Structure formats: structure tokens, C-alpha cells
Amino acid sequence: MIFELKQAFGERIQITSPGAGMHLVVRFDQQWSQAVIAHAAESVGLPLASSASYYSGPAHANEFLVPFTSLPTEKIASTTKAFAQALFSC
């Protein structure tokens, strides 16, 4: 998942916890709104959850949890590419 996200988004994302277990924490570039990111992910079946509720203070903008274990390994590349295409078309 890390490889596919970096291939698709390059410097437009920051992966903040690559060894977090069953999910990644990803911060997306400010060129997209949180709603646009969530909609693009939902449209291709990529599970994302805003990390905002996990902060007691101000949350990081455009930061999401990506629970990659819910995707079959053979679908990670195609789903990530479809997500990137959906997001870049917004």
C-alpha cells in the first residue's frame, strides 16, 4: 500500500506511520478538501477514515487512516490507482 500510494501521489502525500500495524496514517496535500478526498475514496471502494476524532486538540488537515488490511492484496494496486485518478480529476 505504501508503494502504491507513493507511486500515485508522490510528494502530494505524507505517510506518517508506515509501521502502524493494520492501517496507515496519510496526510494529503491541501490542494484537495477533506470532503473531496473522502468522496474519491468512497467512489472506488477505498476505506478511509478521518483522523480528526483521535485528537484532543486541533487535528491535522486532510489526515486519514487507511485500513489497508480490508483490501485483498491483489486489489491494492488497482484500487489505489483508481483513487488517484478520481482525486486528480476533481
Backbone as CSV, one residue per row, in Angstrom:
resi,resn,N_x,N_y,N_z,CA_x,CA_y,CA_z,C_x,C_y,C_z
1,MET,0.826,-1.180,0.000,0.000,0.000,0.000,0.877,1.253,0.000
2,ILE,1.925,1.264,0.798,2.817,2.427,0.835,3.391,2.683,-0.552
3,PHE,3.883,1.640,-1.185,4.465,1.780,-2.518,3.448,2.346,-3.499
4,GLU,2.256,1.800,-3.502,1.222,2.235,-4.454,0.803,3.681,-4.199
5,LEU,0.650,4.062,-2.949,0.290,5.447,-2.636,1.388,6.409,-3.069
6,LYS,2.637,6.056,-2.801,3.755,6.920,-3.204,3.871,6.998,-4.722
7,GLN,3.630,5.885,-5.410,3.655,5.890,-6.880,2.571,6.812,-7.428
8,ALA,1.403,6.755,-6.852,0.263,7.510,-7.359,0.311,8.988,-6.989
9,PHE,0.812,9.315,-5.796,0.721,10.681,-5.299,2.057,11.387,-5.106
10,GLY,3.145,10.668,-5.080,4.459,11.292,-4.924,4.529,12.185,-3.702
11,GLU,4.921,13.434,-3.939,5.090,14.393,-2.853,3.780,15.005,-2.378
12,ARG,2.666,14.624,-2.970,1.367,15.182,-2.577,0.775,14.510,-1.349
13,ILE,1.486,13.509,-0.824,1.061,12.867,0.418,2.247,12.723,1.347
14,GLN,1.928,12.548,2.611,2.929,12.226,3.617,2.381,11.050,4.408
15,ILE,3.139,9.978,4.452,2.738,8.814,5.242,3.437,8.953,6.582
16,THR,2.649,9.138,7.632,3.221,9.488,8.927,3.476,8.300,9.838
17,SER,2.900,7.148,9.523,3.120,5.982,10.385,3.193,4.710,9.554
18,PRO,4.297,4.512,8.836,4.363,3.339,7.960,4.379,2.001,8.686
19,GLY,4.685,1.978,9.969,4.726,0.713,10.682,3.653,0.606,11.741
20,ALA,2.470,1.144,11.469,1.435,1.239,12.499,0.597,-0.024,12.664
21,GLY,0.846,-1.034,11.924,0.076,-2.264,12.097,-0.892,-2.512,10.978
22,MET,-2.184,-2.316,11.237,-3.212,-2.665,10.263,-3.743,-1.461,9.482
23,HIS,-3.130,-0.316,9.657,-3.539,0.863,8.903,-2.353,1.805,8.725
24,LEU,-2.511,2.729,7.810,-1.537,3.795,7.603,-2.188,5.109,7.984
25,VAL,-1.379,6.073,8.380,-1.855,7.435,8.575,-1.253,8.249,7.437
26,VAL,-2.148,8.819,6.617,-1.717,9.538,5.420,-2.265,10.956,5.461
27,ARG,-1.380,11.918,5.190,-1.788,13.323,5.058,-1.714,13.693,3.586
28,PHE,-2.829,14.194,3.079,-2.929,14.589,1.683,-2.660,16.078,1.532
29,ASP,-2.151,16.441,0.374,-1.872,17.830,0.030,-3.117,18.687,0.223
30,GLN,-2.901,19.955,0.498,-4.003,20.885,0.735,-4.750,21.284,-0.534
31,GLN,-4.293,20.824,-1.701,-4.993,21.163,-2.948,-6.385,20.543,-2.995
32,TRP,-6.624,19.531,-2.156,-7.933,18.885,-2.092,-8.567,19.170,-0.734
33,SER,-9.872,19.218,-0.714,-10.563,19.340,0.569,-10.747,17.944,1.160
34,GLN,-11.014,17.916,2.445,-11.240,16.631,3.110,-12.445,15.913,2.517
35,ALA,-13.481,16.676,2.174,-14.687,16.081,1.593,-14.401,15.478,0.223
36,VAL,-13.588,16.136,-0.585,-13.246,15.631,-1.918,-12.434,14.339,-1.801
37,ILE,-11.497,14.317,-0.869,-10.679,13.113,-0.661,-11.573,11.941,-0.243
38,ALA,-12.448,12.187,0.713,-13.342,11.131,1.200,-14.268,10.637,0.094
39,HIS,-14.790,11.548,-0.707,-15.697,11.155,-1.795,-14.961,10.325,-2.851
40,ALA,-13.757,10.737,-3.226,-12.979,9.991,-4.223,-12.684,8.579,-3.719
41,ALA,-12.335,8.448,-2.458,-12.047,7.130,-1.886,-13.297,6.259,-1.874
42,GLU,-14.399,6.835,-1.452,-15.656,6.080,-1.398,-16.090,5.623,-2.788
43,SER,-15.870,6.454,-3.789,-16.309,6.123,-5.147,-15.585,4.923,-5.737
44,VAL,-14.393,4.599,-5.218,-13.643,3.448,-5.738,-13.534,2.312,-4.723
45,GLY,-14.162,2.472,-3.567,-14.140,1.412,-2.568,-12.889,1.356,-1.716
46,LEU,-12.186,2.492,-1.588,-11.003,2.537,-0.720,-11.436,3.028,0.649
47,PRO,-11.275,2.204,1.683,-11.696,2.643,3.008,-10.758,3.710,3.557
48,LEU,-11.317,4.841,3.922,-10.579,5.923,4.576,-11.399,6.410,5.751
49,ALA,-10.736,6.854,6.784,-11.428,7.454,7.927,-10.621,8.661,8.375
50,SER,-11.292,9.771,8.548,-10.616,10.966,9.040,-10.010,10.668,10.408
51,SER,-8.833,11.215,10.648,-8.185,11.021,11.945,-8.602,12.086,12.955
52,ALA,-9.437,13.036,12.556,-9.786,14.182,13.407,-10.326,13.775,14.774
53,SER,-11.126,12.732,14.826,-11.728,12.342,16.108,-10.718,11.731,17.090
54,TYR,-9.512,11.449,16.639,-8.497,10.863,17.503,-7.645,11.913,18.212
55,TYR,-7.865,13.178,17.914,-7.101,14.265,18.521,-7.917,14.939,19.614
56,SER,-7.274,15.273,20.702,-7.968,16.019,21.751,-7.940,17.515,21.447
57,GLY,-7.007,17.941,20.628,-6.911,19.332,20.200,-7.127,19.416,18.709
58,PRO,-6.562,20.440,18.101,-6.712,20.592,16.647,-6.091,19.404,15.888
59,ALA,-6.820,18.925,14.931,-6.350,17.796,14.112,-5.553,18.317,12.924
60,HIS,-4.752,17.444,12.352,-4.042,17.773,11.116,-5.042,17.793,9.972
61,ALA,-4.924,18.775,9.111,-5.821,18.867,7.952,-5.546,17.725,6.978
62,ASN,-6.597,17.194,6.403,-6.504,16.155,5.367,-5.734,14.914,5.803
63,GLU,-5.844,14.566,7.056,-5.179,13.363,7.557,-6.219,12.255,7.696
64,PHE,-5.878,11.093,7.154,-6.799,9.964,7.140,-6.101,8.686,7.587
65,LEU,-6.878,7.799,8.179,-6.432,6.437,8.443,-6.823,5.603,7.231
66,VAL,-5.905,4.802,6.762,-6.161,3.906,5.633,-6.019,2.476,6.156
67,PRO,-7.135,1.810,6.454,-7.076,0.438,6.956,-6.856,-0.551,5.805
68,PHE,-5.608,-0.697,5.415,-5.287,-1.461,4.208,-5.553,-2.951,4.323
69,THR,-5.707,-3.482,5.508,-5.931,-4.920,5.646,-7.315,-5.343,5.165
70,SER,-8.202,-4.373,4.957,-9.537,-4.728,4.469,-9.570,-4.913,2.954
71,LEU,-8.470,-4.579,2.280,-8.379,-4.767,0.825,-7.595,-6.037,0.507
72,PRO,-8.107,-6.873,-0.364,-7.310,-8.029,-0.798,-6.022,-7.536,-1.466
73,THR,-4.950,-8.225,-1.231,-3.641,-7.822,-1.761,-3.684,-7.569,-3.258
74,GLU,-4.395,-8.412,-3.988,-4.436,-8.266,-5.448,-5.234,-7.038,-5.901
75,LYS,-5.952,-6.394,-4.998,-6.731,-5.211,-5.365,-6.092,-3.897,-4.916
76,ILE,-5.018,-3.960,-4.153,-4.407,-2.740,-3.633,-3.953,-1.822,-4.763
77,ALA,-3.228,-2.344,-5.738,-2.706,-1.503,-6.819,-3.828,-0.874,-7.640
78,SER,-4.790,-1.665,-8.060,-5.851,-1.126,-8.913,-6.748,-0.146,-8.160
79,THR,-7.030,-0.418,-6.901,-7.871,0.486,-6.110,-7.148,1.801,-5.843
80,THR,-5.866,1.727,-5.531,-5.084,2.940,-5.286,-4.991,3.786,-6.548
81,LYS,-4.774,3.164,-7.685,-4.707,3.908,-8.954,-6.055,4.542,-9.290
82,ALA,-7.135,3.812,-9.068,-8.468,4.361,-9.330,-8.760,5.533,-8.392
83,PHE,-8.330,5.437,-7.149,-8.487,6.525,-6.184,-7.726,7.765,-6.647
84,ALA,-6.493,7.572,-7.062,-5.683,8.702,-7.535,-6.340,9.350,-8.760
85,GLN,-6.808,8.542,-9.691,-7.478,9.096,-10.884,-8.720,9.885,-10.485
86,ALA,-9.496,9.360,-9.554,-10.701,10.055,-9.109,-10.354,11.377,-8.430
87,LEU,-9.307,11.362,-7.641,-8.905,12.573,-6.912,-8.312,13.609,-7.849
88,PHE,-7.472,13.191,-8.769,-6.853,14.134,-9.704,-7.869,14.720,-10.691
89,SER,-8.978,14.036,-10.892,-9.994,14.565,-11.815,-10.893,15.596,-11.143
90,CYS,-10.766,15.748,-9.827,-11.593,16.739,-9.100,-10.993,18.137,-9.215
